[in-house]
Amino acid sequence: MRPRQCPRFSTRCSISTTTTSIADADRRHTFLKGRHSHDYKFTSAVWEDYQVMAPAVRDRYLAASVFNLKGSGDADNGLVQRIRVALGS
């Protein structure tokens, strides 16, 4: 896999397709389930930190941070429900 340029850092980083897919799914999940600014800020900070951490510890850090995320059993954000009704989906 080819490393890609990190947007905010001059060093190069290697982000696997799997990690990118997980980050994308987490982003969608956060917008679907998030209710407060902390929900959005926390997940953003987790992914920013993950990208610059040493490979030996970053997977454990990511796993530990999942504890503070909303679960799939949590209700969808009320705004999402209103948008779905408005769009008829």
VOGU-3710 file (C-alpha; in Angstrom, 3 decimals, decimal comma):
1> mrprqcprfs> 0,000/0,000/0,000  1,283/3,425/-0,910  1,535/6,028/1,876  -0,420/9,203/1,297  0,388/12,745/2,306  -1,191/13,728/5,615  -3,072/16,979/5,088  -1,841/18,805/8,192  1,585/17,302/8,726  4,775/17,368/6,716
11> trcsistttt> 5,576/13,726/7,500  4,134/10,895/5,490  1,693/8,449/7,007  0,352/5,107/5,995  -3,373/4,678/6,439  -4,725/1,321/5,406  -7,927/0,890/3,455  -9,397/-0,891/6,468  -8,629/1,998/8,818  -9,988/4,516/6,331
21> siadadrrht> -13,158/2,455/5,948  -13,562/2,290/9,714  -13,040/6,052/10,002  -15,656/6,693/7,304  -18,153/4,371/8,982  -17,461/6,026/12,333  -18,028/9,469/10,823  -21,413/8,419/9,392  -22,344/6,745/12,673  -21,411/9,845/14,670
31> flkgrhshdy> -23,609/12,099/12,526  -26,437/9,602/12,778  -26,255/9,069/16,557  -24,493/12,183/17,897  -26,464/14,673/19,949  -23,959/17,046/21,497  -20,846/18,827/20,328  -18,766/16,471/22,507  -19,840/13,506/20,371  -18,461/15,172/17,246
41> kftsavwedy> -15,362/16,711/18,827  -14,345/13,508/20,605  -14,457/11,287/17,536  -12,619/13,881/15,461  -9,889/14,153/18,087  -9,569/10,365/18,334  -8,914/10,022/14,590  -6,505/12,966/14,545  -4,509/11,479/17,434  -4,612/7,993/15,915
51> qvmapavrdr> -2,920/9,171/12,726  0,128/10,551/14,531  0,550/7,882/17,203  3,184/5,182/17,136  1,861/2,048/15,419  2,620/-0,011/18,517  0,024/1,825/20,615  -2,494/3,385/18,268  -4,728/0,333/17,812  -5,079/-0,017/21,584
61> ylaasvfnlk> -5,843/3,687/21,851  -8,549/3,389/19,205  -10,054/0,333/20,909  -10,098/2,111/24,273  -11,786/5,191/22,811  -14,715/3,139/21,481  -16,007/3,007/25,055  -17,030/6,673/24,783  -18,794/6,405/21,419  -22,532/6,076/20,871
71> gsgdadnglv> -23,678/2,537/20,188  -25,768/1,228/17,333  -28,597/0,650/19,821  -28,795/4,353/20,644  -31,615/6,286/19,033  -30,886/8,260/15,877  -30,415/11,988/16,172  -33,780/13,779/15,970  -32,523/15,954/13,131  -31,761/12,856/11,052
81> qrirvalgs> -35,295/11,607/11,575  -36,763/14,976/10,527  -34,596/15,030/7,397  -35,716/11,531/6,466  -39,356/12,529/6,831  -38,793/15,661/4,756  -37,104/13,672/1,986  -39,667/10,893/2,162  -37,120/8,170/2,749
//
